[in-house]
């Protein structure tokens, strides 16, 4: 899981056109056991700098030009695990990535839910 230097998340277990949405614990379990996983943070650079999941690459979905360029560099053989702060931006990113043929898993509640789940 490398770092792309480019400058919201839904309901548990739900599957739809834009991939699966999993609760943080289930998301992390799948991520850690997936040999083809690629972890992608779709927040802004300042949010990423303030804290992010270990090993996450940054690709800001709100910068449509940089996001489109970054997506072109992603490996379609990888399973993309995405998250944002709370959910809205990662759903937008999931829609884009799924439409381009990627397998996407989104974290319900995003980084906020991850912190609440794992930083108790």
C-alpha positions as CSV (number, residue, x, y, z in Angstrom):
1,X,0.0,0.0,0.0
2,X,1.9,3.0,-1.3
3,X,1.2,6.7,-1.0
4,X,-0.3,8.5,-3.9
5,X,0.6,12.2,-3.4
6,X,-2.4,13.9,-4.8
7,X,-3.9,16.6,-3.2
8,X,-18.6,11.6,2.7
9,X,-19.3,7.0,4.1
10,X,-23.2,4.7,4.4
11,X,-24.8,1.7,6.3
12,X,-23.1,-1.6,7.6
13,X,-23.0,-4.6,5.3
14,X,-25.0,-2.8,2.7
15,X,-24.1,-3.6,-0.9
16,X,-25.1,-1.6,-3.9
17,X,-23.9,-0.4,-7.2
18,X,-21.0,1.4,-5.7
19,X,-19.6,-1.6,-3.6
20,X,-20.0,-2.8,-0.1
21,X,-20.3,-0.5,3.0
22,X,-18.9,-2.2,6.1
23,X,-18.8,-1.2,9.8
24,X,-15.2,-0.3,10.8
25,X,-14.4,-3.6,12.6
26,X,-15.5,-5.7,9.6
27,X,-13.9,-3.3,7.2
28,X,-10.5,-3.6,9.0
29,X,-10.8,-7.4,9.2
30,X,-11.4,-7.6,5.5
31,X,-8.7,-5.1,4.7
32,X,-6.1,-6.9,6.8
33,X,-6.8,-10.3,5.3
34,X,-7.0,-9.2,1.6
35,X,-3.8,-9.8,-0.3
36,X,-5.1,-7.6,-3.1
37,X,-6.1,-4.6,-0.9
38,X,-5.3,-1.0,-1.6
39,X,-6.3,1.5,1.1
40,X,-7.4,4.9,-0.2
41,X,-8.2,8.0,1.8
42,X,-10.4,10.4,-0.3
43,X,-10.3,13.4,2.1
44,X,-8.4,16.6,1.7
45,X,-4.6,16.8,2.3
46,X,-5.1,18.8,5.5
47,X,-7.5,16.1,6.9
48,X,-5.0,13.4,5.9
49,X,-2.2,15.2,7.6
50,X,-4.2,15.5,10.8
51,X,-4.6,11.7,11.0
52,X,-5.2,8.7,8.7
53,X,-5.3,5.0,8.7
54,X,-1.9,3.3,8.6
55,X,-0.8,2.6,5.0
56,X,-3.5,4.7,3.4
57,X,-2.8,6.5,0.1
58,X,-4.3,10.0,-0.4
59,X,-6.5,10.9,-3.4
60,X,-8.7,13.9,-2.7
61,X,-12.1,13.3,-4.4
62,X,-13.0,17.0,-4.1
63,X,-10.2,17.8,-6.6
64,X,-11.9,16.3,-9.6
65,X,-8.9,16.7,-12.0
66,X,-6.3,15.2,-9.6
67,X,-8.8,12.5,-8.6
68,X,-9.4,11.5,-12.2
69,X,-5.6,11.4,-12.9
70,X,-5.0,9.3,-9.8
71,X,-7.7,6.9,-10.7
72,X,-6.0,6.2,-14.0
73,X,-2.9,5.1,-12.0
74,X,-4.8,2.6,-9.8
75,X,-4.4,-1.1,-10.5
76,X,-7.8,-2.7,-11.4
77,X,-6.5,-6.0,-10.0
78,X,-6.5,-4.5,-6.5
79,X,-9.5,-4.3,-4.2
80,X,-10.0,-0.7,-3.3
81,X,-10.8,0.1,0.3
82,X,-11.9,3.7,0.7
83,X,-12.9,6.0,3.5
84,X,-13.5,9.7,4.1
85,X,-14.3,11.7,7.3
86,X,-17.9,10.5,7.7
87,X,-19.3,9.0,4.5
88,X,-20.5,11.4,1.8
89,X,-17.2,11.8,-0.1
90,X,-16.3,8.1,0.0
91,X,-19.7,7.3,-1.5
92,X,-19.0,9.7,-4.4
93,X,-15.5,8.2,-4.8
94,X,-17.1,4.7,-4.7
95,X,-19.5,5.6,-7.5
96,X,-16.7,6.9,-9.7
97,X,-14.4,3.9,-9.0
98,X,-17.1,1.3,-9.5
99,X,-18.2,2.9,-12.8
100,X,-14.6,2.5,-13.9
101,X,-14.5,-1.2,-13.1
102,X,-12.9,-1.3,-9.6
103,X,-14.1,-3.5,-6.8
104,X,-14.7,-1.1,-3.9
105,X,-15.3,-1.5,-0.2
106,X,-16.4,1.6,1.8
107,X,-16.2,2.1,5.6
108,X,-19.4,3.1,7.3
109,X,-19.0,6.3,9.2
110,X,-15.5,6.9,7.8
111,X,-12.5,8.0,9.8
112,X,-14.7,9.4,12.6
113,X,-16.2,5.9,13.1
114,X,-12.8,4.2,12.9
115,X,-11.5,6.5,15.6
116,X,-14.5,5.9,17.8
117,X,-14.2,2.1,17.3
118,X,-10.5,1.6,17.7
119,X,-9.4,4.5,20.0
120,X,-11.4,3.8,23.0
